[in-house]
């Protein structure tokens, strides 16, 4: 990942880097890997995330269709 520093403005470049990392999900991944997660807990969490994504998709679809 690369961020260009313009006019020696490191703060702005750092902000852009953080935004890119956030978008890629790096911070979330680091948080999950801080502690060991049992395989059964991982499956449960991933299943819950899948359900959440599906419900969000349905909500957006219903909103678009005007229900």
N, C-alpha and C positions, 0 to 999 in steps of 0.2 A: 504494500500500500504506500502511496506516495502523495505528499502534499507540498506544493511549492510555496516558499516564503517570498512574499512580495514587499518591497520597500522596507526590509528589515523588521517587518511586523510579525513577530513570533507568536504573539497572543492570538492573532487572527488565524494563523496557520494551525496552531494548537486546537483552536475551536473547530476548525474544519476537519482536522484529524479525528477529534472526538466524535464529531457528527458521523463521519464515515464508519468508524468503529461501531458506533451505536447501530447504524443501519445494517451492518453486516452481522450483528448479534454477538460480537466478540465479548462484550461485558457480561452478557447473559450466560454465555458459555463458561467464562471464568468463574462466575458465581456458582454455577452448577458443579463445576469440577473442584471446588474448594474442599468438599467433603465427599467421601465415598458414598455412592448410591447403590443400594442393592439392585440386582437385576429386576426383581419383582416390583420394586418401587419405581424403577425407571419405566417399565412397561405401563404401570398405572398412570404415571405422570404424562407419558407420551400419548396414552389413550385419551386422557382428560383434555390435553391440548388439541388433539384431533377433533374431539367433540366440540370444543370451544370454537375452533376454526370453522367447522361445518355449520354451527348455529349462526355464526357471524355472517357466513356466506348466504345462508337462507334469509337472514334479516335484510341484508343488502338487496337480495334478489326480490323479496317481497316489497321493499321500499321502492325499488325501480319500477315494479309492475303496478304499484299503486294500491296495494292491499292494506 
